Amino acid sequence: MKITAGVDEVGRGSLIGPVFAAVVILKKSINSNLLKDSKSLSKKKREYLCYCIKKNSIWALGKASVKEIESLNILQASLLAMKRAIKKLKIKPSLILIDGNKIPNLKNYNLKSVIKGDKKVPSISAASIIAKVSRDKFITTLSKKNKGYDWDKNFGYATKQHLKALKKLGITKHHRKTFSPISKINQHYI
């Protein structure tokens, strides 16, 4: 039997925290018409679908830390997060479809990139949902410990409020120092 998995990552453009990737093998019990790119869903719908996907699929999560993002670059760190997710799967799929135009370097796996896969392939959409919900929860927890940046609302992206907080409060150990505008701020971190 041919088993196909979908992979997507989230958090590449954020100024903080790790990049997350998820891999999902959907079971037939999921209505794939409900699955869409995670960014196009409301938070409530995304969280509900995440719950359903996790209960009705085989999935795994991988991430790459801020340190890894800074030493490798964001693309390589994203591919590393994907690789980690794939290696955590309990079964080896016959085919793994990766969102985008790059694939991680993994020997003995059949990998194929799909541009805009999160909009076209239900298992990639499911992976994007799990990755986004997981990262959002992680960043919300960071936000509680790092008040004033509104990470629970902006998830570390370069919103007006986040940039204003950076000028006022400085950078934290969670910020990606190699990312602009963080790299232009001459401050020690808090």
C-alpha positions in Angstrom: 0.0 0.0 0.0 1.3 3.4 -1.0 1.5 5.8 2.0 1.9 9.5 1.3 2.9 12.2 3.9 2.8 15.9 3.7 5.3 18.3 5.2 5.2 22.1 5.9 7.0 24.5 8.2 6.0 27.7 9.9 7.8 30.7 11.5 10.4 31.4 8.8 9.6 35.1 8.7 9.3 35.6 12.4 11.9 37.6 14.3 11.8 35.3 17.3 11.9 31.6 18.3 12.4 28.4 16.6 11.0 27.4 13.2 8.6 24.4 13.4 7.8 21.7 10.8 5.2 19.0 10.8 4.7 15.9 8.8 1.3 14.2 8.5 0.0 11.0 7.0 -3.8 11.4 6.8 -6.2 8.6 7.5 -9.3 8.3 5.2 -11.6 9.4 8.1 -10.5 13.0 7.6 -12.6 15.2 5.3 -9.8 16.7 3.2 -12.1 19.4 1.8 -11.9 21.1 5.3 -8.1 21.3 5.1 -6.6 24.5 3.9 -3.4 26.5 4.3 -3.2 27.3 8.0 -2.8 31.0 7.4 -6.3 31.2 5.7 -8.1 29.7 8.7 -9.3 31.4 11.9 -7.5 30.6 15.1 -10.5 28.7 16.4 -11.0 26.7 13.2 -7.2 26.0 13.0 -7.1 24.7 16.6 -10.2 22.5 16.1 -8.8 21.0 12.8 -5.4 20.5 14.6 -7.1 18.4 17.2 -9.0 16.4 14.6 -5.9 15.9 12.4 -3.8 14.7 15.4 -6.6 12.2 16.4 -7.0 10.9 12.8 -3.5 10.7 11.4 0.1 9.8 12.0 2.1 12.9 12.5 5.3 14.2 14.0 6.8 17.6 14.8 10.3 18.9 14.3 11.9 22.3 15.1 15.2 24.2 14.7 16.3 26.6 17.4 17.2 30.2 17.2 20.9 29.2 17.5 20.5 26.8 14.6 18.7 29.4 12.5 21.6 31.9 13.1 24.3 29.4 12.4 22.8 27.7 9.4 20.4 30.4 7.9 16.6 30.2 7.9 16.2 28.0 4.8 18.7 25.4 6.1 17.1 25.5 9.6 13.6 25.0 8.1 14.9 22.0 6.1 16.5 20.7 9.3 13.2 21.0 11.2 11.5 19.1 8.3 14.1 16.4 8.5 13.7 16.0 12.2 9.9 15.7 11.8 10.2 13.1 9.1 12.7 11.0 11.1 10.3 11.0 14.1 7.4 9.3 12.1 6.6 5.9 13.3 6.2 4.5 9.8 8.2 5.3 6.6 5.9 6.8 3.9 6.3 5.7 0.2 6.2 9.4 -0.8 6.8 12.6 1.1 5.4 15.8 -0.4 7.2 19.0 0.8 5.6 22.4 0.6 7.8 24.8 -1.5 10.6 24.3 -3.9 13.4 22.9 -1.6 13.6 19.5 0.0 15.7 18.3 3.0 18.7 16.1 2.4 17.4 12.7 3.5 18.8 9.5 2.1 16.5 6.6 1.4 13.3 8.7 1.4 11.2 9.5 -1.7 10.8 13.3 -1.4 9.1 15.7 -3.8 8.6 19.4 -3.5 5.2 21.0 -4.3 5.1 24.7 -4.9 2.0 26.1 -3.0 1.5 22.6 -1.7 -0.3 23.9 1.4 -3.1 25.1 -0.9 -3.1 22.0 -3.1 -2.3 18.9 -1.1 -4.5 18.0 2.0 -1.6 16.3 3.9 0.6 19.4 3.4 -2.3 21.6 4.6 -2.7 19.3 7.6 1.0 19.6 8.3 0.8 23.4 8.0 -2.1 23.4 10.6 -0.2 21.3 13.1 3.0 23.3 12.7 1.2 26.6 13.1 -0.9 25.7 16.1 2.2 24.1 17.8 4.4 27.1 17.2 1.7 29.6 18.2 1.3 27.8 21.5 5.0 27.8 22.1 5.3 31.6 21.3 2.2 32.4 23.5 4.1 30.8 26.4 7.2 32.8 25.6 5.0 35.9 25.5 3.9 35.4 29.1 7.6 35.5 30.2 8.5 38.4 27.9 5.9 41.1 28.4 5.5 44.1 26.2 6.3 42.6 22.8 2.7 41.3 22.2 4.1 38.0 20.9 0.8 36.3 21.8 -0.8 38.5 19.1 2.1 39.0 16.5 3.9 35.7 17.1 7.2 37.5 16.7 6.6 39.0 13.2 7.7 42.5 12.5 4.5 44.3 13.4 4.5 48.0 14.4 4.0 47.1 18.1 6.8 44.5 18.1 9.2 47.0 16.5 8.2 49.7 18.9 8.8 47.3 21.8 12.2 46.4 20.4 13.3 50.0 20.6 11.9 50.5 24.1 12.7 47.1 25.7 15.6 45.8 23.6 16.2 42.4 22.1 15.8 39.2 24.0 17.6 35.8 23.8 14.6 34.6 21.8 15.2 37.2 19.0 17.0 36.1 15.8 20.0 38.4 15.9 20.9 37.8 12.3 17.5 39.0 11.1 16.9 42.6 10.1 16.0 44.8 11.9 17.3 43.0 15.0 20.8 42.9 13.4 20.7 46.7 13.2 19.9 47.2 16.9 23.1 47.9 18.9 22.0 46.6 22.3 22.8 43.8 24.6 19.9 41.4 25.1 17.7 41.0 28.1 
